[in-house]
Amino acid sequence: MLRVLIAALALALVPLAHADDAADAQRLLLAGQADAALARAETALAQRPNDATLRFTRGVALLDLGRDAEAEDAFLRMTQDFPELPEPYNNLGLLYARAGRLEDARVALETALRNDPSQRNARRNLGDVMLRLALQSWEAAAAATPGDPELERRIRVARELAASPR
């Protein structure tokens, strides 16, 4: 449902990284080789532990590998070290939403948008989270007062939207 776009980050943060290491790790990641991308990023980070692009790439690789707790830790640390960057907040929003922590996801995504209002992925992800929050609210209302046809229509439409592929 929520997606990550690393290409935009590559353009935004390349000046902060040694281009070869970062580009190699990102190429591997985009090629679906998350294990190799993680290894490349971690090797380069041993030399440059504060490189934002490499740290972000490492976090995305962890996310792609389903190592969500490690990815969350990586992105949280980035928000502490680079609070102005929107991308780590966007990815935290992704992780929180994946875990069903929709309010945490909303806050993270809103922070990403405060840092950069032009963040298309964060805006789209926030819309997905808001839809899921609305659906939860409507389902609770329907459980409390069954038989409301307008509420049932909203729930049906929201479920269709939430289930539709991007």
C-alpha positions as CSV (number, residue, x, y, z in Angstrom):
1,M,0.0,0.0,0.0
2,L,2.6,2.5,1.0
3,R,5.7,2.8,-1.1
4,V,9.3,4.0,-0.9
5,L,11.0,6.0,-3.6
6,I,14.8,6.0,-3.3
7,A,15.6,7.7,-6.6
8,A,14.5,11.1,-5.3
9,L,16.6,10.7,-2.2
10,A,19.6,9.8,-4.4
11,L,19.3,13.1,-6.2
12,A,18.7,15.1,-3.0
13,L,21.5,13.6,-0.9
14,V,24.3,12.7,-3.3
15,P,26.4,15.7,-2.2
16,L,26.4,14.2,1.3
17,A,27.7,10.8,0.1
18,H,30.7,9.4,-1.6
19,A,29.0,8.9,-5.0
20,D,30.4,5.5,-5.9
21,D,29.5,3.7,-2.7
22,A,26.1,5.3,-2.5
23,A,25.3,4.8,-6.2
24,D,26.5,1.2,-6.0
25,A,24.3,0.4,-3.0
26,Q,21.3,2.2,-4.5
27,R,21.8,0.3,-7.9
28,L,21.8,-3.0,-6.0
29,L,18.7,-2.0,-4.1
30,L,16.8,-0.9,-7.2
31,A,17.8,-4.2,-8.9
32,G,16.1,-6.1,-6.1
33,Q,19.3,-7.2,-4.4
34,A,18.6,-5.9,-0.9
35,D,21.1,-8.3,0.7
36,A,23.9,-7.0,-1.5
37,A,22.8,-3.4,-1.1
38,L,22.8,-3.8,2.7
39,A,26.3,-5.3,2.6
40,R,27.6,-2.5,0.4
41,A,26.1,0.2,2.5
42,E,27.4,-1.3,5.7
43,T,30.9,-1.7,4.3
44,A,30.9,2.0,3.2
45,L,29.4,3.1,6.5
46,A,32.3,1.6,8.4
47,Q,34.4,4.3,6.7
48,R,31.7,7.1,6.8
49,P,29.2,6.4,9.6
50,N,27.5,9.8,9.3
51,D,26.8,9.5,5.6
52,A,23.1,10.2,5.3
53,T,22.6,8.6,1.9
54,L,24.3,5.4,2.9
55,R,22.4,5.3,6.1
56,F,19.1,5.8,4.3
57,T,20.0,3.1,1.7
58,R,20.9,0.8,4.6
59,G,17.5,1.5,6.2
60,V,15.6,0.8,2.9
61,A,17.5,-2.4,2.4
62,L,16.5,-3.5,5.9
63,L,12.9,-2.6,5.1
64,D,13.0,-4.5,1.9
65,L,14.4,-7.5,3.7
66,G,11.5,-7.4,6.2
67,R,13.8,-6.5,9.1
68,D,11.4,-3.9,10.2
69,A,12.6,-3.4,13.8
70,E,16.2,-2.8,12.5
71,A,14.8,-0.5,9.8
72,E,12.8,1.4,12.3
73,D,15.8,1.9,14.5
74,A,17.9,3.1,11.5
75,F,15.3,5.6,10.4
76,L,14.7,6.8,14.0
77,R,18.4,7.4,14.4
78,M,18.4,9.4,11.1
79,T,15.6,11.6,12.4
80,Q,17.7,12.4,15.4
81,D,20.9,13.1,13.4
82,F,19.3,14.7,10.4
83,P,15.9,16.1,11.6
84,E,15.6,18.2,8.5
85,L,15.4,15.3,6.1
86,P,11.9,14.2,5.1
87,E,12.7,10.7,3.8
88,P,13.4,9.0,7.1
89,Y,10.1,10.3,8.5
90,N,8.3,9.0,5.3
91,N,9.8,5.6,5.8
92,L,9.0,5.5,9.5
93,G,5.4,6.3,8.4
94,L,5.6,3.3,6.1
95,L,6.8,1.0,8.9
96,Y,4.3,2.3,11.4
97,A,1.4,1.9,9.0
98,R,2.6,-1.6,8.1
99,A,2.5,-2.4,11.8
100,G,-1.0,-0.9,12.2
101,R,0.3,2.0,14.2
102,L,-1.7,4.5,12.1
103,E,-1.5,7.5,14.5
104,D,2.3,7.2,14.7
105,A,2.3,6.9,10.9
106,R,0.3,10.0,10.5
107,V,2.6,12.0,12.8
108,A,5.7,10.8,11.0
109,L,4.3,11.6,7.6
110,E,3.1,15.0,8.6
111,T,6.6,15.7,9.9
112,A,8.1,14.6,6.5
113,L,5.7,17.1,4.8
114,R,6.6,19.9,7.2
115,N,10.2,19.3,6.3
116,D,9.5,19.3,2.6
117,P,5.9,20.0,1.5
118,S,6.7,18.8,-2.1
119,Q,7.3,15.2,-0.9
120,R,4.9,13.4,-3.2
121,N,5.4,10.0,-1.6
122,A,4.8,11.3,1.9
123,R,1.7,13.1,0.8
124,R,0.4,9.9,-0.9
125,N,1.3,7.7,2.0
126,L,-0.4,10.2,4.4
127,G,-3.6,9.9,2.2
128,D,-3.4,6.1,2.5
129,V,-3.0,6.4,6.3
130,M,-5.9,8.9,6.6
131,L,-8.1,6.6,4.6
132,R,-7.3,3.7,6.9
133,L,-8.0,5.9,9.9
134,A,-11.3,7.0,8.4
135,L,-12.3,3.4,7.7
136,Q,-11.5,2.5,11.3
137,S,-13.7,5.3,12.6
138,W,-16.6,4.5,10.2
139,E,-16.4,0.8,11.2
140,A,-16.6,1.7,14.8
141,A,-19.6,4.0,14.2
142,A,-21.3,1.2,12.2
143,A,-20.7,-1.3,15.0
144,A,-22.3,1.1,17.4
145,T,-25.3,2.0,15.2
146,P,-25.8,-0.8,12.6
147,G,-28.1,-0.3,9.6
148,D,-27.0,3.2,8.4
149,P,-26.9,2.9,4.6
150,E,-24.7,6.0,4.0
151,L,-22.2,4.8,6.6
152,E,-22.2,1.3,5.0
153,R,-21.6,2.9,1.5
154,R,-18.6,4.9,2.9
155,I,-17.1,1.8,4.4
156,R,-17.6,-0.2,1.2
157,V,-16.0,2.6,-0.9
158,A,-13.1,3.1,1.6
159,R,-12.4,-0.7,1.6
160,E,-12.3,-0.7,-2.2
161,L,-9.9,2.2,-2.2
162,A,-7.7,0.7,0.5
163,A,-7.5,-2.6,-1.4
164,S,-6.8,-1.2,-4.8
165,P,-3.3,-1.6,-6.1
166,R,-1.3,1.5,-6.9
